[in-house]
Amino acid sequence: MDIQLVPLHGVYLAFIVFIMALLIMRRDTAMICVVGILSLGLLATETLSGSVAGIFNSFIYATKELIGTIFIISIIVAMSRVLIQTGVNEMMVAPLTRFLRTPALAFWGIGLIMMVHRTVRQTAFPKARTASSTTLALRSLTMFR
């Protein structure tokens, strides 16, 4: 089997490295991704219309893949805003406020509560699928953006 690298691969690698550098610098990558798709489309199809079609096809593909996640995040954000507006969130954490005085205590206390909850849930319902703690942490971070 013969593997042949073409300039398209070099451009792809250059954009990946550039995107990674932007992520490290905590900059927005949306425009550079669109430019990368456009340049890859120009190199691959050698027509402007083909490269623009590639951009729209990539948007459609990304939407198909991510729409479920987008809906879940928007529902969680909406529910958390309702809790904040009604004040229920303060009532829910009121019993814990005397224990969680500092940010460090809050971090470790919430972590301990999550660990105990997960252990109890896995013991009571061993076949139930639960989200990992990393997934739960990422979901909670997305609520506050």
PyMOL commands that place a pseudoatom at each C-alpha (Angstrom):
pseudoatom trace, name=CA, resn=MET, resi=1, chain=A, elem=C, hetatm=0, pos=[0.000, 0.000, 0.000]
pseudoatom trace, name=CA, resn=ASP, resi=2, chain=A, elem=C, hetatm=0, pos=[1.496, 3.294, -1.109]
pseudoatom trace, name=CA, resn=ILE, resi=3, chain=A, elem=C, hetatm=0, pos=[0.771, 6.433, 0.921]
pseudoatom trace, name=CA, resn=GLN, resi=4, chain=A, elem=C, hetatm=0, pos=[1.097, 9.734, -0.856]
pseudoatom trace, name=CA, resn=LEU, resi=5, chain=A, elem=C, hetatm=0, pos=[1.105, 13.083, 0.954]
pseudoatom trace, name=CA, resn=VAL, resi=6, chain=A, elem=C, hetatm=0, pos=[-0.124, 16.040, -1.052]
pseudoatom trace, name=CA, resn=PRO, resi=7, chain=A, elem=C, hetatm=0, pos=[-0.012, 19.780, -0.226]
pseudoatom trace, name=CA, resn=LEU, resi=8, chain=A, elem=C, hetatm=0, pos=[-3.559, 19.447, 1.102]
pseudoatom trace, name=CA, resn=HIS, resi=9, chain=A, elem=C, hetatm=0, pos=[-2.176, 17.447, 4.032]
pseudoatom trace, name=CA, resn=GLY, resi=10, chain=A, elem=C, hetatm=0, pos=[0.371, 20.159, 4.813]
pseudoatom trace, name=CA, resn=VAL, resi=11, chain=A, elem=C, hetatm=0, pos=[-2.276, 22.894, 4.828]
pseudoatom trace, name=CA, resn=TYR, resi=12, chain=A, elem=C, hetatm=0, pos=[-4.496, 20.742, 7.052]
pseudoatom trace, name=CA, resn=LEU, resi=13, chain=A, elem=C, hetatm=0, pos=[-1.625, 20.161, 9.496]
pseudoatom trace, name=CA, resn=ALA, resi=14, chain=A, elem=C, hetatm=0, pos=[-0.714, 23.871, 9.495]
pseudoatom trace, name=CA, resn=PHE, resi=15, chain=A, elem=C, hetatm=0, pos=[-4.293, 24.845, 10.375]
pseudoatom trace, name=CA, resn=ILE, resi=16, chain=A, elem=C, hetatm=0, pos=[-4.478, 22.202, 13.115]
pseudoatom trace, name=CA, resn=VAL, resi=17, chain=A, elem=C, hetatm=0, pos=[-1.257, 23.540, 14.666]
pseudoatom trace, name=CA, resn=PHE, resi=18, chain=A, elem=C, hetatm=0, pos=[-2.524, 27.126, 14.340]
pseudoatom trace, name=CA, resn=ILE, resi=19, chain=A, elem=C, hetatm=0, pos=[-5.866, 26.216, 15.936]
pseudoatom trace, name=CA, resn=MET, resi=20, chain=A, elem=C, hetatm=0, pos=[-4.069, 24.455, 18.792]
pseudoatom trace, name=CA, resn=ALA, resi=21, chain=A, elem=C, hetatm=0, pos=[-1.904, 27.556, 19.309]
pseudoatom trace, name=CA, resn=LEU, resi=22, chain=A, elem=C, hetatm=0, pos=[-5.020, 29.749, 19.428]
pseudoatom trace, name=CA, resn=LEU, resi=23, chain=A, elem=C, hetatm=0, pos=[-6.604, 27.396, 21.956]
pseudoatom trace, name=CA, resn=ILE, resi=24, chain=A, elem=C, hetatm=0, pos=[-3.497, 27.578, 24.132]
pseudoatom trace, name=CA, resn=MET, resi=25, chain=A, elem=C, hetatm=0, pos=[-3.607, 31.384, 23.920]
pseudoatom trace, name=CA, resn=ARG, resi=26, chain=A, elem=C, hetatm=0, pos=[-7.356, 31.216, 24.750]
pseudoatom trace, name=CA, resn=ARG, resi=27, chain=A, elem=C, hetatm=0, pos=[-8.405, 32.992, 21.576]
pseudoatom trace, name=CA, resn=ASP, resi=28, chain=A, elem=C, hetatm=0, pos=[-11.499, 32.399, 19.460]
pseudoatom trace, name=CA, resn=THR, resi=29, chain=A, elem=C, hetatm=0, pos=[-11.007, 29.751, 16.775]
pseudoatom trace, name=CA, resn=ALA, resi=30, chain=A, elem=C, hetatm=0, pos=[-14.252, 30.049, 14.808]
pseudoatom trace, name=CA, resn=MET, resi=31, chain=A, elem=C, hetatm=0, pos=[-12.977, 32.322, 12.033]
pseudoatom trace, name=CA, resn=ILE, resi=32, chain=A, elem=C, hetatm=0, pos=[-9.706, 30.451, 11.604]
pseudoatom trace, name=CA, resn=CYS, resi=33, chain=A, elem=C, hetatm=0, pos=[-11.691, 27.212, 11.254]
pseudoatom trace, name=CA, resn=VAL, resi=34, chain=A, elem=C, hetatm=0, pos=[-13.848, 28.752, 8.525]
pseudoatom trace, name=CA, resn=VAL, resi=35, chain=A, elem=C, hetatm=0, pos=[-10.742, 30.070, 6.741]
pseudoatom trace, name=CA, resn=GLY, resi=36, chain=A, elem=C, hetatm=0, pos=[-9.139, 26.638, 7.074]
pseudoatom trace, name=CA, resn=ILE, resi=37, chain=A, elem=C, hetatm=0, pos=[-12.172, 24.898, 5.578]
pseudoatom trace, name=CA, resn=LEU, resi=38, chain=A, elem=C, hetatm=0, pos=[-12.263, 27.469, 2.778]
pseudoatom trace, name=CA, resn=SER, resi=39, chain=A, elem=C, hetatm=0, pos=[-8.568, 27.016, 1.957]
pseudoatom trace, name=CA, resn=LEU, resi=40, chain=A, elem=C, hetatm=0, pos=[-8.824, 23.222, 2.100]
pseudoatom trace, name=CA, resn=GLY, resi=41, chain=A, elem=C, hetatm=0, pos=[-11.848, 23.426, -0.193]
pseudoatom trace, name=CA, resn=LEU, resi=42, chain=A, elem=C, hetatm=0, pos=[-9.956, 25.654, -2.628]
pseudoatom trace, name=CA, resn=LEU, resi=43, chain=A, elem=C, hetatm=0, pos=[-7.034, 23.235, -2.725]
pseudoatom trace, name=CA, resn=ALA, resi=44, chain=A, elem=C, hetatm=0, pos=[-9.237, 20.156, -3.043]
pseudoatom trace, name=CA, resn=THR, resi=45, chain=A, elem=C, hetatm=0, pos=[-11.832, 21.367, -5.550]
pseudoatom trace, name=CA, resn=GLU, resi=46, chain=A, elem=C, hetatm=0, pos=[-9.867, 24.206, -7.199]
pseudoatom trace, name=CA, resn=THR, resi=47, chain=A, elem=C, hetatm=0, pos=[-13.100, 26.228, -7.434]
pseudoatom trace, name=CA, resn=LEU, resi=48, chain=A, elem=C, hetatm=0, pos=[-14.448, 28.971, -5.223]
pseudoatom trace, name=CA, resn=SER, resi=49, chain=A, elem=C, hetatm=0, pos=[-17.983, 27.604, -5.427]
pseudoatom trace, name=CA, resn=GLY, resi=50, chain=A, elem=C, hetatm=0, pos=[-16.808, 24.165, -4.316]
pseudoatom trace, name=CA, resn=SER, resi=51, chain=A, elem=C, hetatm=0, pos=[-14.967, 25.601, -1.338]
pseudoatom trace, name=CA, resn=VAL, resi=52, chain=A, elem=C, hetatm=0, pos=[-17.958, 27.720, -0.284]
pseudoatom trace, name=CA, resn=ALA, resi=53, chain=A, elem=C, hetatm=0, pos=[-20.164, 24.639, -0.612]
pseudoatom trace, name=CA, resn=GLY, resi=54, chain=A, elem=C, hetatm=0, pos=[-17.668, 22.830, 1.632]
pseudoatom trace, name=CA, resn=ILE, resi=55, chain=A, elem=C, hetatm=0, pos=[-18.124, 25.482, 4.308]
pseudoatom trace, name=CA, resn=PHE, resi=56, chain=A, elem=C, hetatm=0, pos=[-21.907, 25.141, 4.231]
pseudoatom trace, name=CA, resn=ASN, resi=57, chain=A, elem=C, hetatm=0, pos=[-21.679, 21.341, 4.200]
pseudoatom trace, name=CA, resn=SER, resi=58, chain=A, elem=C, hetatm=0, pos=[-19.397, 21.469, 7.251]
pseudoatom trace, name=CA, resn=PHE, resi=59, chain=A, elem=C, hetatm=0, pos=[-21.914, 23.710, 9.061]
pseudoatom trace, name=CA, resn=ILE, resi=60, chain=A, elem=C, hetatm=0, pos=[-24.727, 21.284, 8.259]
pseudoatom trace, name=CA, resn=TYR, resi=61, chain=A, elem=C, hetatm=0, pos=[-22.656, 18.302, 9.411]
pseudoatom trace, name=CA, resn=ALA, resi=62, chain=A, elem=C, hetatm=0, pos=[-21.653, 20.046, 12.661]
pseudoatom trace, name=CA, resn=THR, resi=63, chain=A, elem=C, hetatm=0, pos=[-25.265, 21.015, 13.322]
pseudoatom trace, name=CA, resn=LYS, resi=64, chain=A, elem=C, hetatm=0, pos=[-26.464, 17.443, 12.789]
pseudoatom trace, name=CA, resn=GLU, resi=65, chain=A, elem=C, hetatm=0, pos=[-23.843, 16.110, 15.176]
pseudoatom trace, name=CA, resn=LEU, resi=66, chain=A, elem=C, hetatm=0, pos=[-24.185, 18.744, 17.913]
pseudoatom trace, name=CA, resn=ILE, resi=67, chain=A, elem=C, hetatm=0, pos=[-27.858, 19.729, 17.932]
pseudoatom trace, name=CA, resn=GLY, resi=68, chain=A, elem=C, hetatm=0, pos=[-28.728, 17.301, 20.732]
pseudoatom trace, name=CA, resn=THR, resi=69, chain=A, elem=C, hetatm=0, pos=[-25.956, 18.649, 22.934]
pseudoatom trace, name=CA, resn=ILE, resi=70, chain=A, elem=C, hetatm=0, pos=[-26.947, 22.226, 22.155]
pseudoatom trace, name=CA, resn=PHE, resi=71, chain=A, elem=C, hetatm=0, pos=[-30.562, 21.514, 23.164]
pseudoatom trace, name=CA, resn=ILE, resi=72, chain=A, elem=C, hetatm=0, pos=[-29.535, 19.831, 26.413]
pseudoatom trace, name=CA, resn=ILE, resi=73, chain=A, elem=C, hetatm=0, pos=[-27.236, 22.705, 27.373]
pseudoatom trace, name=CA, resn=SER, resi=74, chain=A, elem=C, hetatm=0, pos=[-29.913, 25.294, 26.539]
pseudoatom trace, name=CA, resn=ILE, resi=75, chain=A, elem=C, hetatm=0, pos=[-32.491, 23.438, 28.646]
pseudoatom trace, name=CA, resn=ILE, resi=76, chain=A, elem=C, hetatm=0, pos=[-30.068, 23.203, 31.588]
pseudoatom trace, name=CA, resn=VAL, resi=77, chain=A, elem=C, hetatm=0, pos=[-29.252, 26.914, 31.310]
pseudoatom trace, name=CA, resn=ALA, resi=78, chain=A, elem=C, hetatm=0, pos=[-32.950, 27.795, 31.119]
pseudoatom trace, name=CA, resn=MET, resi=79, chain=A, elem=C, hetatm=0, pos=[-33.750, 25.671, 34.177]
pseudoatom trace, name=CA, resn=SER, resi=80, chain=A, elem=C, hetatm=0, pos=[-30.868, 27.186, 36.158]
pseudoatom trace, name=CA, resn=ARG, resi=81, chain=A, elem=C, hetatm=0, pos=[-32.034, 30.703, 35.276]
pseudoatom trace, name=CA, resn=VAL, resi=82, chain=A, elem=C, hetatm=0, pos=[-35.544, 29.842, 36.459]
pseudoatom trace, name=CA, resn=LEU, resi=83, chain=A, elem=C, hetatm=0, pos=[-34.064, 28.577, 39.735]
pseudoatom trace, name=CA, resn=ILE, resi=84, chain=A, elem=C, hetatm=0, pos=[-32.104, 31.815, 40.130]
pseudoatom trace, name=CA, resn=GLN, resi=85, chain=A, elem=C, hetatm=0, pos=[-35.084, 34.062, 39.310]
pseudoatom trace, name=CA, resn=THR, resi=86, chain=A, elem=C, hetatm=0, pos=[-37.396, 32.246, 41.723]
pseudoatom trace, name=CA, resn=GLY, resi=87, chain=A, elem=C, hetatm=0, pos=[-34.762, 32.045, 44.449]
pseudoatom trace, name=CA, resn=VAL, resi=88, chain=A, elem=C, hetatm=0, pos=[-35.077, 28.278, 44.779]
pseudoatom trace, name=CA, resn=ASN, resi=89, chain=A, elem=C, hetatm=0, pos=[-31.336, 27.838, 44.268]
pseudoatom trace, name=CA, resn=GLU, resi=90, chain=A, elem=C, hetatm=0, pos=[-30.618, 29.768, 47.470]
pseudoatom trace, name=CA, resn=MET, resi=91, chain=A, elem=C, hetatm=0, pos=[-33.142, 27.690, 49.405]
pseudoatom trace, name=CA, resn=MET, resi=92, chain=A, elem=C, hetatm=0, pos=[-31.561, 24.475, 48.095]
pseudoatom trace, name=CA, resn=VAL, resi=93, chain=A, elem=C, hetatm=0, pos=[-28.058, 25.388, 49.263]
pseudoatom trace, name=CA, resn=ALA, resi=94, chain=A, elem=C, hetatm=0, pos=[-29.107, 27.195, 52.454]
pseudoatom trace, name=CA, resn=PRO, resi=95, chain=A, elem=C, hetatm=0, pos=[-28.579, 24.134, 54.700]
pseudoatom trace, name=CA, resn=LEU, resi=96, chain=A, elem=C, hetatm=0, pos=[-25.031, 23.733, 53.348]
pseudoatom trace, name=CA, resn=THR, resi=97, chain=A, elem=C, hetatm=0, pos=[-23.893, 27.358, 53.645]
pseudoatom trace, name=CA, resn=ARG, resi=98, chain=A, elem=C, hetatm=0, pos=[-22.691, 26.978, 57.203]
pseudoatom trace, name=CA, resn=PHE, resi=99, chain=A, elem=C, hetatm=0, pos=[-20.324, 24.189, 56.072]
pseudoatom trace, name=CA, resn=LEU, resi=100, chain=A, elem=C, hetatm=0, pos=[-19.186, 25.694, 52.762]
pseudoatom trace, name=CA, resn=ARG, resi=101, chain=A, elem=C, hetatm=0, pos=[-17.822, 29.087, 53.845]
pseudoatom trace, name=CA, resn=THR, resi=102, chain=A, elem=C, hetatm=0, pos=[-14.780, 29.448, 51.541]
pseudoatom trace, name=CA, resn=PRO, resi=103, chain=A, elem=C, hetatm=0, pos=[-14.342, 28.563, 47.857]
pseudoatom trace, name=CA, resn=ALA, resi=104, chain=A, elem=C, hetatm=0, pos=[-11.948, 25.750, 48.783]
pseudoatom trace, name=CA, resn=LEU, resi=105, chain=A, elem=C, hetatm=0, pos=[-14.421, 24.232, 51.239]
pseudoatom trace, name=CA, resn=ALA, resi=106, chain=A, elem=C, hetatm=0, pos=[-17.201, 24.588, 48.671]
pseudoatom trace, name=CA, resn=PHE, resi=107, chain=A, elem=C, hetatm=0, pos=[-15.085, 22.824, 46.029]
pseudoatom trace, name=CA, resn=TRP, resi=108, chain=A, elem=C, hetatm=0, pos=[-14.185, 19.898, 48.272]
pseudoatom trace, name=CA, resn=GLY, resi=109, chain=A, elem=C, hetatm=0, pos=[-17.621, 19.748, 49.883]
pseudoatom trace, name=CA, resn=ILE, resi=110, chain=A, elem=C, hetatm=0, pos=[-19.444, 19.571, 46.549]
pseudoatom trace, name=CA, resn=GLY, resi=111, chain=A, elem=C, hetatm=0, pos=[-16.917, 16.985, 45.355]
pseudoatom trace, name=CA, resn=LEU, resi=112, chain=A, elem=C, hetatm=0, pos=[-17.533, 14.882, 48.454]
pseudoatom trace, name=CA, resn=ILE, resi=113, chain=A, elem=C, hetatm=0, pos=[-21.309, 15.182, 48.050]
pseudoatom trace, name=CA, resn=MET, resi=114, chain=A, elem=C, hetatm=0, pos=[-21.040, 14.113, 44.405]
pseudoatom trace, name=CA, resn=MET, resi=115, chain=A, elem=C, hetatm=0, pos=[-18.835, 11.154, 45.356]
pseudoatom trace, name=CA, resn=VAL, resi=116, chain=A, elem=C, hetatm=0, pos=[-21.233, 9.972, 48.062]
pseudoatom trace, name=CA, resn=HIS, resi=117, chain=A, elem=C, hetatm=0, pos=[-24.232, 10.448, 45.755]
pseudoatom trace, name=CA, resn=ARG, resi=118, chain=A, elem=C, hetatm=0, pos=[-22.562, 8.463, 42.976]
pseudoatom trace, name=CA, resn=THR, resi=119, chain=A, elem=C, hetatm=0, pos=[-21.553, 5.661, 45.350]
pseudoatom trace, name=CA, resn=VAL, resi=120, chain=A, elem=C, hetatm=0, pos=[-25.054, 5.408, 46.800]
pseudoatom trace, name=CA, resn=ARG, resi=121, chain=A, elem=C, hetatm=0, pos=[-26.634, 5.496, 43.367]
pseudoatom trace, name=CA, resn=GLN, resi=122, chain=A, elem=C, hetatm=0, pos=[-24.320, 2.797, 41.982]
pseudoatom trace, name=CA, resn=THR, resi=123, chain=A, elem=C, hetatm=0, pos=[-24.974, 0.623, 45.025]
pseudoatom trace, name=CA, resn=ALA, resi=124, chain=A, elem=C, hetatm=0, pos=[-28.744, 1.068, 44.856]
pseudoatom trace, name=CA, resn=PHE, resi=125, chain=A, elem=C, hetatm=0, pos=[-28.990, 0.865, 41.053]
pseudoatom trace, name=CA, resn=PRO, resi=126, chain=A, elem=C, hetatm=0, pos=[-25.990, -1.111, 39.774]
pseudoatom trace, name=CA, resn=LYS, resi=127, chain=A, elem=C, hetatm=0, pos=[-27.229, -1.375, 36.167]
pseudoatom trace, name=CA, resn=ALA, resi=128, chain=A, elem=C, hetatm=0, pos=[-28.132, 2.315, 35.779]
pseudoatom trace, name=CA, resn=ARG, resi=129, chain=A, elem=C, hetatm=0, pos=[-25.846, 4.368, 33.586]
pseudoatom trace, name=CA, resn=THR, resi=130, chain=A, elem=C, hetatm=0, pos=[-24.546, 7.510, 35.241]
pseudoatom trace, name=CA, resn=ALA, resi=131, chain=A, elem=C, hetatm=0, pos=[-22.533, 10.336, 33.781]
pseudoatom trace, name=CA, resn=SER, resi=132, chain=A, elem=C, hetatm=0, pos=[-18.898, 10.562, 34.783]
pseudoatom trace, name=CA, resn=SER, resi=133, chain=A, elem=C, hetatm=0, pos=[-17.801, 13.243, 37.208]
pseudoatom trace, name=CA, resn=THR, resi=134, chain=A, elem=C, hetatm=0, pos=[-15.867, 14.919, 34.394]
pseudoatom trace, name=CA, resn=THR, resi=135, chain=A, elem=C, hetatm=0, pos=[-19.027, 15.122, 32.299]
pseudoatom trace, name=CA, resn=LEU, resi=136, chain=A, elem=C, hetatm=0, pos=[-20.980, 16.550, 35.228]
pseudoatom trace, name=CA, resn=ALA, resi=137, chain=A, elem=C, hetatm=0, pos=[-18.251, 19.119, 35.892]
pseudoatom trace, name=CA, resn=LEU, resi=138, chain=A, elem=C, hetatm=0, pos=[-18.194, 20.184, 32.234]
pseudoatom trace, name=CA, resn=ARG, resi=139, chain=A, elem=C, hetatm=0, pos=[-21.979, 20.485, 32.178]
pseudoatom trace, name=CA, resn=SER, resi=140, chain=A, elem=C, hetatm=0, pos=[-21.925, 22.666, 35.275]
pseudoatom trace, name=CA, resn=LEU, resi=141, chain=A, elem=C, hetatm=0, pos=[-19.212, 24.884, 33.793]
pseudoatom trace, name=CA, resn=THR, resi=142, chain=A, elem=C, hetatm=0, pos=[-21.220, 25.441, 30.627]
pseudoatom trace, name=CA, resn=MET, resi=143, chain=A, elem=C, hetatm=0, pos=[-24.157, 26.736, 32.655]
pseudoatom trace, name=CA, resn=PHE, resi=144, chain=A, elem=C, hetatm=0, pos=[-22.184, 29.770, 33.797]
pseudoatom trace, name=CA, resn=ARG, resi=145, chain=A, elem=C, hetatm=0, pos=[-20.852, 30.989, 30.457]
for i in range(1, 145): cmd.bond("trace and resi %d" % i, "trace and resi %d" % (i + 1))
show_as sticks, trace
zoom trace
